[in-house]
Amino acid sequence: MRWVEPLGLIDGPAAFHAARTGAGLPLAGGPGAFTLVRLIENGHTLGVLPVQSVPAEWDEALHRLTRSLPPFAELPMDRPQVMGIVNVTPDSFSDGGRDAAAAIEAGHAMLEAGADLLDVGGESTRPGAAPVTPEEEAARIVPVVRELARATTVSIDTRNALVMRAALEAGAEIVNDISALRHDPEAVRLVAQSRAPVILMHMLGDDPRTMQRDPHYDDVVLEVARFLRDRVATCEALGIPRGRIMVDPGIGFGKTLAHNLELIERLPILHGIGCRVLMGVSRKGFLGRLTGETVPARRVAASVAAALAAAARGAAILRVHDVAETVQALTVWRSCMRGEAPG
């Protein structure tokens, strides 16, 4: 199995110049670019080379990193999209305790702050969280989805086909499944028949309650990439076109601090799967371990910093709690990279 890992990332005018002169190649169609690659075969690094020195037999793998991809869920992909997190749960790690009315209010506030889409969830998947029945989960999210879908694109964060169906019927457009459509045998069929775009996430094992019990990988980046590549191939074979699939490395879902940091740093390798990439780092525990901040809601600056790191590595959607702060940071970051104000 071969992977081409982009290195030497650049942005702005330098990326444009490098791509034009052949010194660099566009990452996922641009605007960022990369000037070096690490060639990996069967888990072993063969070497680090300038892009113009890559052997011809690696051209197909290289092309998967550079090609432009179609829009996902009809969202514009000229910049990272900000997905606001709307939990309708009593026990989510950062913002639990919302009922439907409070969740709807929070969703509209996120849209006013600049969110491009909203992700509605009715089951906490933090480590140790108690499961809820699909019926209870659906009852929590349907009124919220129905209201917010009138105003924006809504994603439904669930592992259960019953909840997916109820949310899609209420107006949701995207399915976001932390189990990568493995938890419920009916989920793949439902997503294929509904033609809904889907986000497939990596999680160690299949139970959020136990995923953080001594997670171990030989190479976390290659193992996560292999899992997502294989799930995409399986879903494609079962009737879900690759263009309707986005992948998520699952930061914090069965990973240590070191695993999370390595996944962020080496995120560009996932573009070789041929799908756009979502990153969810907002307020997560590894940020608390880095900063010493024990209260999730006080990890805003840390969350924004991690989101910018993901954006710089080609993430197409950033899943966040703190929309206004993330939108402002992205605006300034993009302006600095390009040396000009938006528009």
Residue pairs with C-beta under 8 A, 6 or more apart in sequence:
1 41
1 42
1 43
1 226
2 39
2 40
2 41
2 58
2 61
3 40
3 41
3 61
3 222
3 225
3 269
3 272
4 37
4 38
4 39
4 40
4 54
4 58
4 61
4 62
4 64
4 65
4 269
4 272
5 37
5 38
5 39
5 40
5 266
5 268
5 269
5 272
6 27
6 34
6 36
6 37
6 65
6 268
6 269
6 271
7 34
7 35
7 36
7 37
7 38
7 48
8 24
8 34
8 35
8 36
9 27
9 32
9 33
9 34
9 268
9 312
9 313
10 18
10 24
10 32
10 33
10 34
10 35
11 31
11 32
11 33
11 312
11 337
11 338
12 31
12 337
12 338
12 339
13 338
13 339
14 33
15 24
15 26
15 30
15 31
15 32
15 33
16 31
16 33
17 23
18 24
18 33
18 35
19 25
19 26
19 30
19 33
22 51
22 52
23 35
23 50
23 51
23 52
24 33
24 34
24 35
24 51
25 33
25 34
25 51
25 62
25 65
25 66
26 32
26 33
26 66
26 68
27 33
27 34
27 65
27 66
27 268
27 271
27 314
28 65
28 66
28 67
28 68
28 69
28 271
28 276
28 314
28 316
29 66
29 67
29 68
29 69
30 68
31 338
32 312
32 314
34 51
34 65
34 268
35 50
35 51
36 48
36 49
36 50
36 51
37 48
37 49
37 51
37 54
37 62
38 45
38 47
38 48
39 45
39 46
39 47
39 48
39 49
39 54
39 58
40 46
40 222
43 218
43 219
43 222
51 62
54 62
61 272
64 271
64 272
64 273
64 274
65 268
65 271
65 272
67 274
69 77
69 243
69 274
69 275
69 276
70 243
71 77
72 197
72 243
72 244
72 246
72 276
72 316
72 317
73 117
73 153
73 173
73 174
73 197
74 153
75 81
75 116
75 117
75 153
75 317
77 276
77 316
79 330
79 334
80 311
80 315
80 316
80 317
80 318
80 330
81 116
81 117
81 316
81 317
81 318
82 114
82 115
82 116
82 117
82 317
82 318
82 320
82 323
82 326
82 327
82 330
83 115
83 116
83 117
83 118
83 119
83 155
83 278
83 317
83 318
83 319
83 320
84 107
84 110
84 111
84 113
84 115
84 117
84 118
84 119
84 320
84 321
84 323
85 95
85 118
85 119
85 121
85 282
85 319
85 320
85 321
86 98
86 103
86 106
86 107
86 110
86 118
86 119
86 120
86 121
86 144
86 148
87 95
87 96
87 98
87 103
87 120
87 121
87 122
87 124
88 98
88 99
88 100
88 103
88 120
88 121
88 122
88 140
88 141
88 144
89 96
89 97
89 98
89 121
89 122
89 123
89 124
89 140
90 96
90 97
90 124
91 124
91 126
91 129
91 130
92 121
92 124
92 126
93 124
93 126
93 283
93 285
93 296
94 282
94 283
94 296
94 297
94 321
95 106
95 297
95 321
96 124
98 106
100 140
100 143
100 144
103 120
103 144
104 143
104 144
104 147
104 148
107 118
107 120
107 144
107 147
107 148
107 151
108 148
108 151
110 118
110 323
111 118
111 151
111 152
113 323
113 324
113 327
114 323
114 324
114 327
115 152
115 323
115 327
116 152
116 153
117 152
117 153
117 154
117 155
117 174
117 317
118 148
118 152
118 153
118 154
118 155
119 154
119 155
119 156
119 157
119 176
119 319
120 141
120 144
120 145
120 148
120 154
120 155
120 156
120 157
120 167
120 172
121 141
121 156
121 157
121 158
122 132
122 136
122 137
122 138
122 139
122 140
122 141
122 158
122 163
123 129
123 131
123 132
123 137
123 157
123 158
123 159
124 130
125 178
125 208
125 253
126 208
127 208
127 209
127 210
127 211
127 212
128 209
129 208
129 209
131 209
132 140
134 160
134 161
134 162
134 163
135 162
137 158
137 160
137 163
138 160
138 162
138 163
138 166
138 167
141 156
141 158
141 163
141 166
141 167
141 170
142 166
142 167
142 170
145 154
145 156
145 167
145 170
145 171
145 172
146 170
146 171
148 154
149 170
149 171
149 172
149 173
150 171
153 173
153 174
154 167
154 171
154 172
154 173
154 174
155 172
155 173
155 174
155 175
155 176
155 199
156 163
156 164
156 167
156 168
156 172
156 174
156 175
156 176
157 176
157 178
158 164
158 167
158 175
158 176
158 177
159 177
159 178
159 179
159 183
159 184
159 187
160 183
160 184
160 187
161 184
161 186
161 187
161 189
161 190
162 184
164 175
164 177
164 187
164 190
164 191
164 194
164 196
165 190
165 194
167 175
168 175
168 194
168 196
172 196
173 196
173 197
174 196
174 197
174 198
174 199
175 187
175 191
175 196
175 197
175 198
175 199
176 198
176 199
176 201
176 248
177 183
177 187
177 198
177 199
177 200
177 201
178 201
178 203
178 208
178 250
178 253
179 201
179 203
179 206
180 200
180 201
180 202
180 203
180 227
180 228
180 231
181 187
181 188
181 191
181 198
181 200
181 231
181 235
182 206
182 231
183 206
188 235
188 238
188 239
188 240
189 238
189 239
191 198
191 235
191 240
192 235
192 238
192 239
192 240
193 239
195 244
196 244
197 244
197 245
197 246
198 235
198 240
198 244
198 245
198 246
199 245
199 246
199 247
199 248
199 278
200 228
200 231
200 232
200 235
200 245
200 246
200 247
200 248
201 247
201 248
201 249
201 250
201 253
202 224
202 227
202 228
202 247
202 248
202 249
202 250
202 253
203 211
203 250
203 253
203 254
204 211
204 215
204 253
204 254
204 255
205 211
205 254
208 253
211 253
211 254
212 254
215 254
215 255
215 256
215 259
217 223
217 224
217 259
220 255
220 259
220 262
220 263
221 262
221 263
221 266
221 269
222 269
224 249
224 250
224 263
224 270
225 269
225 270
225 272
225 273
228 247
228 249
228 270
228 273
228 275
229 272
229 273
232 242
232 245
232 247
232 273
232 274
232 275
235 245
236 242
236 245
242 274
242 275
245 275
246 275
246 276
246 277
246 278
246 316
246 317
247 270
247 273
247 275
247 276
247 277
247 278
248 277
248 278
248 279
248 280
249 263
249 267
249 270
249 277
249 279
251 260
251 263
251 264
251 279
251 280
251 281
251 284
251 286
252 260
252 281
252 284
252 285
252 286
255 263
255 286
256 286
257 286
257 289
257 290
260 281
260 284
260 286
261 286
264 279
264 281
264 306
264 309
264 310
264 313
265 309
265 313
267 277
267 279
267 310
267 313
267 314
267 315
268 313
268 314
270 277
271 277
271 314
276 316
276 317
277 314
277 315
277 316
277 317
278 315
278 316
278 317
278 318
278 319
279 307
279 310
279 315
279 317
279 318
279 319
280 318
280 319
280 320
281 287
281 303
281 306
281 307
281 310
282 303
282 307
282 319
282 320
282 321
282 322
283 296
283 297
283 299
283 300
283 303
283 321
283 322
284 296
284 299
284 303
287 293
287 299
287 302
287 303
287 306
288 294
288 296
288 299
288 302
290 302
291 299
291 302
293 299
293 302
297 321
300 322
300 325
301 325
303 320
303 321
303 322
303 325
303 326
304 322
304 325
304 326
304 329
307 318
307 320
307 326
307 329
307 330
308 329
308 330
308 333
310 318
311 318
311 330
311 333
312 333
318 326
318 330
320 326
331 342
334 342
335 341
335 342
